[in-house]
Amino acid sequence: MKKILLLGTVAGLFCIFPLQAADNGISFAEFNNGVSARLGSINLDLFEISDIDGNRKLSRNEISEGIKGALATENLSGDETRRRMEEAMADFDRFDLNHDGWLDPGEGEAYFQNYQDQTVRRQFDQIDQNKDGFLSDDEFERFYHTRAASVSPEQALQNLEKLTDSLKQIADNPDQFAEKMFDNVAAQQAGEQFYQMDRNQDGKADRKEYIALMRQMQNEANLYQDVLADLTEEDFGEMFDQMEGAQKGYLSKEEYIQYYVKTLSEPLNFDTDEEAGTE
C-alpha cells in the first residue's frame, strides 16, 4: 500500500500547491522545480519500498507491480494503461545499464527520477491547454475544475479508503514511521552534500573532494559548524578512510548516503590513539 501511495503521489498530486508565476505564466522548468521542492527526494524511498524481497535489487516484476498500483490511481483507459506499462518496462531495460536483469540502487534511483520527470511533463502538458509552454492562472483553474468533476463519488470514497488505510498503518506503527521519515530526511541531506562534494559530477567522491567539502562546511553557517569546528584536515581524512574502507579510493552517492544515515545514530570513531593511551 505504501508503495502504491508513494507512486500515486508522483503520478497525480503535482498541482496541489501554489506557484509564483511570471507575467507570461509558469514555465516547465519552474513547474518542475516547484514539484521537486515539494516532493523532496523520494526516489531512494521508492527503491526501498519496491524491493519486495529485500535483496537490494529490483526485478521487472517488482517494478511492474509498483507501476500497476500507481496507474490504478489515475483512472486511465485500458489502452493508455497498457501503453504506460510498456513504456515503464522499456525504461527498465534502458536503465539496466549492466544488462543483468535487475536495477541496483543507483540504477533504480535513476529509473524513478525518470518516472517522475515523465509524469511531471505529462501533468504540465495537461494543464497547458493552449500549448504555449506556460501555465496561466486560468489554465490552472480550468484544470482543477475539470479534475474535480471527473472524480465520481465512488472513486472519491475509494481514495478516502486508501488514505485511511495508510493513516491506520502509521497509527499502528508510529515509531517505525517516525524512523523512516527521519531516515528519508537524512538521506536527502546526504544526497545534497554529495552533489556539492562531487565537483566534477562523475558520481564519485574521492578523499580530496570529501576533505574540501568538510573544510568548506567549517567556514559556513550550518547545523554542523560547531561539531566540525575543531577538526583538522587529518581528522577529515581519517573519517573518509573509515567510510571508504581503503577499497577503491572513492565513495559512491549510495555509499555516502548509507554512511551518513548510519552515523547519525552511530558516529564514526575517528579519535586518535593518543586519546586511547590517556584512558
ZAPA-918510 format. One line per 2 residues: number of its first residue (from 1); their letters; for each residue x, y, z of N, C-alpha, C, O, CB. Coordinates in pm, whole numbers. Atoms other than C-alpha are relative to their C-alpha. Glycine has a CB too. Layout:
N
NUM = a = X Y Z X Y Z X Y Z X Y Z X Y Z ~ ...
REM end
This chain:
279
1 = mk = 82 -121 0 0 0 0 85 126 0 56 221 -73 -93 0 120 ~ -87 -117 -3 279 244 86 61 26 -136 74 141 -179 109 -18 105
3 = ki = -61 -15 131 440 176 -249 -98 65 -97 -62 156 -171 46 -137 -55 ~ 102 -55 90 116 249 -435 -25 147 32 -38 229 -59 -131 -81 11
5 = ll = 25 -139 -38 58 568 -236 113 91 -41 89 203 -88 -23 10 148 ~ -114 -84 38 408 698 -298 3 22 -151 20 135 -197 131 -64 46
7 = lg = 0 -14 145 396 626 -670 -121 80 -46 -114 156 -142 3 -136 -68 ~ 119 -77 34 43 763 -680 20 149 24 -32 232 -49 -119 -49 81
9 = tv = -34 -141 -25 174 1086 -527 77 57 -117 48 168 -162 83 14 128 ~ -75 -44 117 424 1111 -810 -93 14 -119 -79 107 -199 113 -98 -32
11 = ag = 84 4 119 153 1029 -1060 -109 105 -2 -147 152 -110 -62 -135 -12 ~ 119 -81 7 -129 1254 -950 -14 122 86 -117 188 79 -107 -82 28
13 = lf = 21 -109 -95 -66 1520 -687 94 117 -21 123 190 74 16 -51 139 ~ -98 -104 23 175 1760 -852 -58 141 10 14 235 41 61 -18 -134
15 = ci = 54 -135 17 -63 2051 -884 -66 56 125 -123 165 120 -99 1 -112 ~ 66 -49 -120 -188 2085 -528 96 88 78 130 58 192 -51 -116 87
17 = fp = -85 -98 -68 35 2378 -442 1 128 -81 -16 124 -203 144 -55 19 ~ -10 -126 73 66 2748 -531 141 19 -55 239 -19 9 -37 119 91
19 = lq = -131 -32 57 348 2857 -760 1 147 -40 -100 202 -84 31 -90 -123 ~ -14 -140 39 477 3206 -824 23 8 -150 122 -44 -201 116 69 77
21 = aa = -8 -5 145 417 3283 -1190 53 136 -46 25 239 16 -137 -27 -63 ~ -42 -125 63 590 3542 -1407 -116 54 -83 -223 -6 -86 127 -22 -89
23 = dn = 108 -63 77 388 3773 -1634 -55 -94 -106 -176 -93 -133 50 128 -64 ~ 47 88 107 373 3510 -1908 -38 -138 51 -65 -227 -29 105 -13 -107
25 = gi = 41 128 -57 291 3225 -1669 118 -79 52 230 -29 62 -75 -81 -104 ~ -102 88 -58 483 2933 -1525 59 -87 -110 -14 -157 -181 -61 -88 114
27 = sf = -66 84 101 739 2766 -1749 12 -142 53 -11 -168 171 140 57 -36 ~ -16 138 -45 805 2391 -1741 112 -11 102 100 -86 199 29 -91 -120
29 = ae = -112 7 -94 1138 2447 -1565 -45 45 139 -10 -18 239 118 88 -49 ~ 50 -49 -128 966 2650 -1291 -96 -100 63 -92 -124 184 -70 135 -17
31 = fn = 96 99 -48 687 2393 -1263 72 -123 55 39 -173 162 -97 -41 -114 ~ -76 118 -40 934 2105 -1243 77 26 129 82 -60 218 97 -43 -112
33 = ng = -72 -34 -122 1143 2284 -980 -93 7 120 -58 -35 230 73 133 -17 ~ 97 -8 -109 833 2352 -774 -44 -137 47 -59 -161 167 -121 81 -43
35 = vs = 38 137 -34 729 1989 -788 110 -68 80 85 -129 184 -31 -81 -128 ~ -113 64 -66 1075 1869 -690 19 52 142 49 -24 234 129 21 -81
37 = ar = -18 -60 -132 1094 2111 -399 -104 -53 99 -76 -68 218 -9 152 -8 ~ 106 44 -90 764 1986 -259 0 -151 20 -38 -199 127 -133 43 -54
39 = lg = -8 145 -18 813 1617 -321 123 -39 80 120 -139 152 3 -70 -135 ~ -124 39 -66 1167 1616 -186 63 -116 -73 27 -147 -186 -25 -36 147
41 = si = -71 113 60 1395 1323 -254 -69 -129 41 -42 -181 149 150 -2 41 ~ 74 122 -36 1165 1019 -263 48 -120 -79 -2 -231 -58 -148 20 -23
43 = nl = -38 111 88 1345 807 -520 67 -115 75 45 -231 42 91 49 -108 ~ -60 105 -81 1553 619 -263 -107 -73 80 -100 -195 99 107 58 94
45 = dl = 109 61 -74 1238 561 -60 -80 -94 -89 -119 -203 -48 -91 107 61 ~ 71 85 95 1061 425 -367 76 -128 -27 17 -235 -41 -26 75 -130
47 = fe = -82 120 22 1351 188 -424 -17 -97 116 -40 -216 95 149 38 -17 ~ 9 86 -118 1335 55 -66 -136 -69 6 -144 -189 31 23 81 128
49 = is = 134 56 -11 959 5 -73 -29 -98 -113 -99 -197 -93 -103 111 1 ~ 24 88 114 959 -154 -419 80 -129 8 48 -228 -58 33 72 -129
51 = di = -86 118 -15 1230 -400 -315 -70 -102 89 -37 -114 208 140 38 58 ~ 87 89 -78 977 -664 -205 78 -109 71 51 -139 188 -104 -63 -91
53 = dg = -73 111 -62 1226 -944 -140 121 46 80 192 -36 138 43 -97 -106 ~ -106 -54 -83 1479 -712 26 141 -37 -41 230 -41 43 -22 -43 137
55 = nr = -135 40 45 1776 -816 -189 81 116 -56 186 95 -117 -11 -108 -105 ~ -68 -121 46 1876 -455 -270 10 7 -151 99 73 -205 138 7 60
57 = kl = 11 -10 145 1783 -505 -635 -148 -5 -37 -228 -64 35 79 -115 -71 ~ 139 2 45 1461 -450 -829 -12 -85 -126 61 -65 -223 -51 143 -26
59 = sr = 27 83 117 1329 -712 -1069 -105 66 -87 -167 165 -46 -46 -142 43 ~ 105 -51 88 1098 -648 -1363 -136 -14 67 -222 74 54 1 -74 -135
61 = ne = 128 22 -65 813 -794 -1158 -24 102 111 -136 151 127 -7 -142 57 ~ 15 -98 -108 878 -562 -860 -34 137 -57 -120 208 -3 128 7 85
63 = is = 31 -128 66 880 -259 -1090 -142 -3 -55 -217 93 -39 101 30 -113 ~ 132 12 62 571 -384 -1272 -112 15 102 -210 85 77 -13 -134 -71
65 = eg = 104 -7 -102 369 -427 -952 -16 143 52 -127 190 74 32 -95 115 ~ 7 -137 -48 459 -79 -831 -66 94 -100 -149 177 -62 137 49 32
67 = ik = 58 -87 103 372 89 -1161 -149 -28 -19 -227 64 -40 75 -17 -133 ~ 143 35 12 42 -101 -1186 -81 70 108 -187 126 80 -20 -152 9
69 = ga = 70 -66 -109 -59 31 -846 -11 150 -21 -114 209 8 69 -27 131 ~ 1 -144 25 36 386 -943 -98 37 -110 -174 133 -96 140 49 -37
71 = la = 89 -30 112 -151 375 -1273 -147 -18 38 -235 48 -16 34 -89 -120 ~ 138 24 -44 -461 242 -1096 -60 123 66 -182 139 67 -5 -118 96
73 = te = 51 -121 -65 -487 574 -911 -33 111 -100 -92 212 -64 103 52 101 ~ 19 -105 99 -502 770 -1238 -126 -17 -84 -158 71 -164 118 6 -91
75 = nl = 125 23 74 -825 620 -1378 21 10 -151 -54 79 -220 -107 99 43 ~ -32 -3 142 -671 564 -1723 -83 -102 -75 -138 -196 -17 149 -25 -23
77 = sg = 63 101 85 -825 380 -2015 89 -123 -7 207 -118 26 -29 56 -142 ~ -77 123 12 -719 22 -2078 117 15 -95 227 -33 -68 -89 -114 -46
79 = de = -106 -18 100 -519 122 -2386 113 87 56 231 58 34 -56 64 -128 ~ -103 -89 -54 -339 405 -2205 78 -70 112 199 -51 125 -64 131 54
81 = tr = -70 75 -107 -261 180 -1908 102 -95 -61 215 -104 -15 -102 -79 87 ~ -93 93 67 -109 -81 -2142 118 74 -60 232 28 -52 -73 -80 -110
83 = rr = -109 -77 62 92 186 -2324 100 47 106 221 42 85 -57 121 -76 ~ -88 -49 -106 227 328 -1999 79 -115 63 194 -97 101 -82 73 107
85 = me = -72 115 -53 316 -20 -1872 113 -41 -95 223 -71 -50 -97 -119 23 ~ -104 33 99 505 -95 -2195 114 101 7 231 65 -3 -60 -4 -142
87 = ea = -101 -106 -12 685 238 -2158 85 -23 125 207 -7 121 -67 139 5 ~ -73 23 -125 777 155 -1797 96 -118 -12 207 -113 40 -99 -25 115
89 = ma = -87 118 16 917 -186 -1894 115 29 -96 226 -22 -79 -83 -120 -50 ~ -109 -40 91 1113 -35 -2183 103 83 75 223 71 52 -56 80 -120
91 = df = -91 -79 -83 1259 212 -1934 83 -90 91 200 -62 116 -79 103 84 ~ -75 95 -83 1356 -82 -1711 123 -49 -75 234 -49 -22 -90 -120 42
93 = dr = -113 51 79 1571 -223 -1991 102 110 -27 222 84 -32 -50 -58 -133 ~ -90 -112 30 1716 121 -2065 87 36 120 204 72 104 -80 122 -45
95 = fd = -76 -38 -120 1822 185 -1704 76 -117 61 156 -98 153 -94 58 104 ~ -80 115 -43 1954 -168 -1650 132 4 -76 151 -69 -174 -77 -136 -25
97 = ln = -121 -32 77 2296 -46 -1758 92 -119 -20 157 -131 -124 76 110 68 ~ -89 116 16 2484 -370 -1694 -73 -122 -56 -15 -230 -68 62 -36 134
99 = hd = 79 104 68 2204 -578 -1852 0 -132 75 11 -239 14 53 -22 -140 ~ 6 124 -78 2184 -827 -1564 -142 -36 39 -164 -132 113 86 14 125
101 = gw = 139 30 -30 1804 -816 -1544 -50 56 131 -161 26 174 -20 -147 0 ~ 36 -63 -127 1800 -615 -1220 38 147 -3 126 188 -80 68 -73 120
103 = ld = -42 -137 -23 1813 -250 -1116 63 7 138 -4 -18 239 -120 100 -12 ~ -65 -19 -130 2069 -189 -842 -43 137 54 -109 211 -18 157 -11 -12
105 = pg = 48 -127 -57 2014 111 -607 27 122 -88 -60 208 -102 64 21 133 ~ -30 -114 86 2189 355 -840 -87 2 -123 -141 107 -159 145 -2 -40
107 = eg = 85 9 120 2002 232 -1148 -146 25 38 -219 90 -37 15 -138 -67 ~ 139 -17 -42 1675 222 -951 -34 144 30 -143 192 -3 -28 -84 121
109 = ea = 23 -142 -30 1712 579 -827 -15 78 -130 -102 165 -142 117 58 85 ~ 9 -68 130 1773 695 -1185 -132 -35 -69 -193 50 -134 120 -39 -90
111 = yf = 127 44 62 1471 491 -1302 -117 81 56 -198 133 -20 -23 -152 25 ~ 112 -71 -61 1234 655 -1052 8 150 -27 -95 217 -38 -3 -26 150
113 = qn = -12 -141 36 1376 1000 -1127 -55 23 -140 -123 122 -165 147 47 9 ~ 53 -8 135 1297 939 -1494 -152 -11 1 -221 61 -72 60 -110 -89
115 = yq = 145 15 -13 947 822 -1397 -64 131 47 -167 174 -5 -33 -115 98 ~ 50 -128 -50 896 1143 -1201 5 107 -109 -91 181 -127 82 46 122
117 = dq = -14 -100 106 1027 1357 -1489 -108 -17 -107 -167 81 -151 139 -10 -64 ~ 101 26 103 793 1190 -1739 -138 41 49 -217 98 -27 1 -149 -39
119 = tv = 132 -29 -54 493 1230 -1509 -22 150 16 -132 200 -8 -19 -71 133 ~ 10 -146 -12 565 1596 -1441 -27 61 -138 -109 152 -151 129 59 61
121 = rr = 21 -52 135 585 1659 -1816 -144 -26 -47 -206 61 -107 100 -65 -98 ~ 139 30 39 250 1483 -1874 -96 93 73 -191 143 13 -35 -146 31
123 = qf = 88 -88 -76 91 1687 -1595 5 142 -55 -99 208 -69 40 -1 148 ~ -16 -134 56 232 2011 -1737 -78 13 -131 -150 110 -152 150 33 -24
125 = dq = 66 -6 131 103 1930 -2086 -152 -4 14 -223 56 -67 46 -116 -88 ~ 144 3 -23 -244 1852 -1947 -53 138 37 -161 178 -8 -34 -101 111
127 = id = 46 -131 -47 -270 2192 -1782 18 107 -108 -65 197 -120 76 42 127 ~ -33 -99 102 -112 2387 -2070 -89 -21 -122 -45 -77 -223 151 -9 -40
129 = qn = 99 29 104 -423 2382 -2288 27 74 -130 -5 23 -238 -138 34 49 ~ -27 -72 125 -312 2647 -2537 139 -31 -57 178 23 -160 -12 150 22
131 = kd = -130 51 48 30 2477 -2573 101 112 -32 174 105 -131 -22 -86 -124 ~ -97 -108 22 228 2800 -2541 126 -19 85 216 64 81 -63 135 32
133 = gf = -117 27 -83 476 2644 -2297 -1 68 135 99 65 208 121 41 -73 ~ 13 -65 -130 348 2838 -1996 -136 -33 60 -232 -57 -13 19 154 -12
135 = ls = 125 27 -70 79 2777 -1733 -53 129 60 13 193 142 18 -107 109 ~ 62 -122 -51 -156 3066 -1664 -93 -34 117 -124 -151 141 -78 73 -112
137 = dd = 96 20 -110 -389 3116 -1365 -129 -62 -53 -187 -150 11 -30 134 71 ~ 125 52 58 -688 3048 -1593 14 -148 -32 -80 -225 -12 -38 78 -126
139 = ef = -19 142 33 -537 2717 -1709 2 -85 126 -53 -195 126 131 -19 -78 ~ 3 73 -127 -477 2608 -1350 -143 -16 49 -183 -124 92 85 74 106
141 = er = 138 4 -50 -835 2696 -1257 -84 -99 -81 -160 -177 -23 -63 139 -5 ~ 76 92 84 -982 2509 -1555 39 -144 28 -45 -234 32 21 32 -148
143 = fy = -48 136 -26 -765 2207 -1480 -59 -53 130 -104 -168 135 154 -3 6 ~ 52 44 -128 -876 2190 -1116 -149 -31 -9 -196 -131 46 24 107 107
145 = ht = 143 23 13 -1243 2221 -1208 -28 -128 -78 -114 -207 -40 -68 119 -69 ~ 18 121 81 -1214 1953 -1476 35 -125 79 -34 -226 72 85 7 -127
147 = ra = -46 114 -78 -1024 1723 -1245 -100 -35 110 -129 -152 133 136 29 61 ~ 96 25 -107 -1272 1766 -960 -128 -64 -54 -185 -153 8 -34 130 72
149 = as = 122 53 59 -1566 1695 -1192 17 -143 -49 -80 -217 -59 -45 89 -114 ~ -23 133 56 -1401 1380 -1327 5 -110 106 3 -228 72 129 -1 -78
151 = vs = -5 100 -107 -1386 1208 -987 -141 -28 49 -208 61 102 91 49 118 ~ 134 39 -43 -1706 1018 -914 -3 -15 152 102 -29 215 -44 -130 -69
153 = pe = 8 23 -145 -1838 982 -557 62 -135 40 123 -147 147 -146 5 45 ~ -56 131 -31 -1737 614 -572 153 5 3 217 -53 91 -48 -104 -102
155 = qa = -146 -12 5 -1381 700 -673 52 82 118 155 49 176 45 63 -132 ~ -40 -81 -114 -1360 969 -407 0 -83 128 87 -67 213 -93 122 16
157 = lq = 7 87 -118 -1467 710 -148 118 -98 1 177 -122 106 -134 -78 2 ~ -115 90 8 -1201 466 -272 129 71 39 213 16 111 13 -58 -142
159 = nl = -120 -77 -35 -937 737 -247 7 26 150 114 21 210 3 132 -77 ~ 5 -24 -144 -1051 816 107 36 -127 77 105 -122 179 -138 50 42
161 = ek = -30 127 -66 -1033 447 200 150 -30 -6 208 -81 90 -81 -115 -65 ~ -145 21 13 -676 427 67 75 88 99 170 43 164 47 29 -143
163 = lt = -65 -91 -93 -578 733 269 -19 -46 144 75 -42 224 -54 143 -18 ~ 29 48 -135 -748 594 580 86 -121 35 139 -132 145 -147 -35 15
165 = ds = -82 119 -22 -567 263 539 145 39 27 209 -17 116 -7 -95 -121 ~ -137 -46 -19 -234 444 508 18 64 137 117 37 205 39 99 -110
167 = lk = -8 -65 -131 -303 656 817 -9 -102 113 55 -86 217 -111 104 15 ~ 11 105 -102 -401 343 1011 134 -71 17 175 -102 129 -110 -102 -38
169 = qi = -131 63 -9 -67 184 924 97 87 80 177 37 159 56 -28 -140 ~ -87 -92 -74 109 493 1055 -35 -3 149 54 -5 233 -14 143 -56
171 = ad = 43 1 -140 -101 489 1375 41 -129 70 76 -128 188 -151 19 10 ~ -35 130 -58 -28 119 1430 151 -14 22 194 -88 110 -49 -112 -89
173 = np = -146 11 -9 348 166 1381 64 140 3 142 173 -86 56 -83 -119 ~ -50 -138 0 430 526 1485 152 9 6 212 95 -58 -59 77 116
175 = dq = -146 -6 -12 790 452 1582 67 -34 -132 164 30 -173 49 -96 109 ~ -57 40 129 860 275 1253 -17 112 -102 73 139 -181 -67 -129 -50
177 = fa = 25 -109 94 700 561 1059 94 117 27 152 175 -65 -147 47 9 ~ -88 -112 -35 898 826 1251 144 -30 -39 216 58 -88 -8 29 150
179 = ek = -137 39 37 1221 633 1196 21 11 -150 124 57 -197 31 -143 48 ~ -9 -6 146 1150 605 824 7 144 -48 86 177 -136 -119 -72 -65
181 = mf = -1 -140 39 1075 975 796 135 64 33 189 141 -46 -114 76 70 ~ -130 -54 -40 1394 1061 986 107 -44 -98 190 37 -141 37 -46 142
183 = dn = -99 51 95 1599 837 757 -14 67 -136 85 93 -203 -14 -152 -14 ~ 22 -63 129 1438 994 450 57 142 -4 119 183 -102 -150 2 -33
185 = va = -53 -136 -8 1526 1347 563 152 -4 -1 217 75 -69 -52 72 126 ~ -145 13 -5 1880 1237 646 56 -37 -137 160 15 -179 42 -106 104
187 = aq = -46 41 132 1914 1067 307 -3 116 -98 86 129 -183 -85 -115 -53 ~ 8 -116 88 1801 1385 132 115 97 28 176 150 -64 -137 71 17
189 = qa = -111 -87 -36 2057 1591 325 132 -56 -53 216 18 -104 6 19 152 ~ -123 63 47 2329 1340 239 13 12 -152 122 37 -204 4 -148 42
191 = ge = -4 -13 145 2234 1349 -129 41 140 -43 116 156 -139 -134 -33 -59 ~ -37 -138 32 2262 1728 -132 149 23 27 217 90 -51 -86 99 82
193 = qf = -142 -15 -31 2602 1710 37 86 -68 -106 189 -13 -148 31 -59 139 ~ -78 72 100 2724 1451 -212 7 79 -131 111 83 -196 -60 -139 -26
195 = yq = 3 -81 123 2617 1674 -502 103 112 10 172 141 -88 -142 57 -24 ~ -100 -106 -18 2830 1957 -357 142 -57 -2 235 4 -54 -25 75 132
197 = md = -132 62 -12 3119 1721 -289 54 -46 -135 172 -29 -164 -7 -118 95 ~ -41 57 129 3126 1560 -634 15 111 -103 -71 128 -190 -103 -107 -48
199 = rn = -16 -122 79 3262 1869 -805 9 -26 -150 -35 57 -230 124 74 45 ~ -8 29 143 3335 1701 -1138 -118 -82 -49 -123 -122 -165 130 -73 -32
201 = qd = 125 67 35 2997 1526 -1133 22 -133 -73 -43 -161 -173 -85 91 -86 ~ -22 132 59 3133 1180 -1213 -63 -111 82 -39 -229 55 149 -26 -15
203 = gk = 66 100 -82 2924 1005 -948 89 -61 106 52 -159 170 -54 -107 -86 ~ -95 52 -98 3228 950 -725 55 117 81 79 226 28 115 -79 -70
205 = ad = -61 -101 -86 3365 1144 -429 127 -59 59 122 -154 137 -99 46 113 ~ -126 53 -53 3731 1088 -354 38 73 129 -34 162 176 114 15 -106
207 = rk = -45 -52 -128 3927 1174 -40 17 153 -4 -23 223 89 132 -66 40 ~ -24 -143 14 4026 1519 -165 -131 77 -5 -144 181 59 83 28 -125
209 = ey = 129 -68 12 3669 1613 -257 -73 0 134 -136 99 171 -87 -68 -108 ~ 65 8 -131 3541 1495 81 61 101 96 -11 174 164 12 -142 58
211 = ia = -69 -93 -91 3801 1693 274 -35 145 -37 -57 228 51 154 -21 -4 ~ 33 -137 45 3728 2004 62 -139 41 47 -158 155 90 9 9 -153
213 = lm = 135 -34 -45 3357 1987 147 -3 22 150 -68 116 198 -98 -110 -39 ~ -1 -16 -145 3425 1940 518 65 132 41 17 199 132 75 -117 66
215 = rq = -65 -128 -30 3662 2238 521 -92 117 -34 -97 218 36 134 13 -78 ~ 96 -103 39 3400 2442 338 -110 15 105 -150 126 138 -61 -33 -137
217 = mq = 107 -3 -99 3135 2346 593 48 60 133 -32 115 209 -54 -141 23 ~ -54 -62 -121 3367 2456 875 -14 153 -3 -25 217 101 148 -38 17
219 = ne = -3 -145 15 3356 2809 738 -135 60 -37 -147 180 -60 101 38 -106 ~ 133 -48 34 2985 2833 662 -96 -22 116 -78 -114 196 -53 -71 -126
221 = an = 101 17 -105 2688 2879 893 -89 -118 -35 -161 -114 -135 -84 130 18 ~ 84 118 22 2520 2538 915 -13 -77 131 48 -41 232 61 -91 -111
223 = ly = 28 77 -120 2399 2279 1163 122 -73 54 126 -111 171 -110 -99 -28 ~ -114 83 -38 2736 2103 1168 123 83 40 227 28 75 36 -92 -114
225 = qd = -118 -85 -18 2964 2403 1221 67 -21 136 189 -30 144 -38 146 -16 ~ -58 19 -133 3009 2354 1597 70 -135 11 176 -146 73 -109 13 108
227 = vl = -57 134 -7 3077 1982 1556 132 -6 -76 225 -74 -33 -98 -103 -57 ~ -118 7 87 3334 2040 1281 109 100 39 221 92 -12 -41 24 -143
229 = ad = -87 -115 -24 3498 2349 1433 145 -37 31 237 24 -23 -55 81 112 ~ -134 30 -48 3798 2183 1598 69 -114 -76 179 -156 -40 -6 -36 146
231 = lt = -57 112 75 3860 1908 1342 102 49 -103 87 157 -160 -112 -81 -69 ~ -106 -36 94 4170 1913 1122 -19 -75 -130 -104 -164 -142 138 -30 60
233 = ee = 4 70 128 4228 1805 765 34 -148 19 -20 -234 -50 98 65 -101 ~ -36 139 -28 4389 1491 905 -119 -78 57 -141 -194 23 118 -6 98
235 = df = 121 62 -56 4072 1417 1105 -98 -36 -112 -153 -146 -114 -67 93 103 ~ 93 26 111 3861 1450 791 49 -115 -86 -30 -196 -134 -18 127 -85
237 = ge = -56 109 78 4097 1219 607 -25 -134 66 -55 -232 -1 148 20 -21 ~ 25 124 -72 4059 957 880 -148 -38 -9 -182 -156 -20 42 13 147
239 = mf = 143 26 14 3680 991 862 -29 -62 -136 -104 -160 -146 -82 129 19 ~ 21 54 134 3689 933 487 52 -144 -8 -14 -231 -64 70 88 -106
241 = dq = -59 133 7 3919 631 528 -87 -104 68 -96 -218 22 139 0 61 ~ 88 94 -68 3679 471 776 -124 -28 -84 -169 -142 -91 -40 55 137
243 = me = 118 21 83 3383 525 545 32 -83 -123 -42 -174 -159 -58 134 -42 ~ -34 64 128 3561 412 230 63 -137 20 52 -223 -67 95 89 -79
245 = ga = -57 130 -28 3747 123 392 124 -34 -81 161 -151 -89 -102 -103 -23 ~ -122 21 80 4057 167 171 -19 -108 -106 69 -192 -126 116 -38 92
247 = qk = 28 102 101 3896 -40 -102 24 50 -142 89 -18 -222 -142 -48 13 ~ -11 -47 138 3879 175 -414 36 147 -12 58 196 -123 -129 -25 -71
249 = gy = -44 -139 4 3965 532 -317 -109 103 -21 -78 221 -33 97 15 -106 ~ 108 -97 16 3621 690 -357 -129 -57 59 -139 -176 85 -20 36 -150
251 = ls = 132 38 -46 3262 683 -231 -102 28 -110 -95 131 -177 -37 76 130 ~ 113 -25 89 2953 645 -448 -106 78 78 -98 89 200 -59 -133 -58
253 = ke = 107 -73 -66 2643 851 -374 -74 -91 97 -105 -51 209 -97 59 -102 ~ 72 94 -84 2468 543 -237 78 -30 129 20 -34 237 -27 -130 -76
255 = ey = -83 30 -117 2760 463 -5 2 117 97 -9 98 218 143 -35 -43 ~ -6 -117 -88 2781 818 126 -131 17 75 -130 47 194 31 127 -81
257 = iq = 131 -11 -66 2406 829 199 -13 -105 110 -61 -77 219 -115 -14 -103 ~ 9 109 -97 2426 493 374 82 33 126 33 17 238 50 -132 -62
259 = yy = -84 -34 -115 2715 605 595 -54 120 75 -50 123 198 142 28 -46 ~ 52 -123 -61 2559 946 660 -116 -34 94 -118 9 209 -45 101 -108
261 = vk = 116 36 -81 2230 799 784 42 -82 121 -7 -60 232 -103 -78 -84 ~ -46 87 -109 2410 537 993 70 79 109 48 54 228 93 -107 -54
263 = tl = -80 -72 -99 2644 783 1163 -80 103 79 -29 158 176 115 68 -68 ~ 83 -87 -83 2357 1000 1286 -31 -67 133 -48 0 235 -129 36 -74
265 = se = 24 73 -124 2293 726 1541 124 -72 51 133 -106 169 -111 -100 -19 ~ -125 67 -37 2639 563 1539 117 80 -55 172 44 -159 4 -147 -53
267 = pl = -106 -87 53 2901 838 1498 127 -76 -29 165 -167 45 29 113 98 ~ -128 62 32 3223 740 1329 101 31 109 106 143 159 52 51 -137
269 = nf = -103 -19 -102 3507 691 1578 132 28 -68 203 -64 -110 10 -124 93 ~ -125 -36 65 3798 885 1436 100 56 102 199 119 64 -25 102 -111
271 = dt = -94 -47 -102 3965 964 1772 135 -68 -18 143 -184 -58 -56 -26 141 ~ -135 54 21 4340 916 1763 40 -92 114 -26 -98 217 101 113 -13
273 = de = -49 93 -101 4539 659 1956 46 72 126 55 11 232 113 -84 -57 ~ -46 -71 -118 4662 937 2187 -106 2 107 -76 -10 226 41 140 -34
275 = ea = 108 -4 -97 4320 958 2347 -12 -135 68 -34 -143 189 -131 39 -66 ~ 10 133 -56 4312 582 2390 110 -22 103 88 -90 203 6 -106 -110
277 = gt = -112 21 -89 4654 596 2558 -15 74 131 46 38 231 127 41 -68 ~ 14 -79 -123 4542 855 2812 -108 -56 91 -123 -12 205 -31 145 -33
279 = e = 109 55 -82 4249 648 2933 54 -100 100 -23 -157 178 -106 -65 -89
REM end
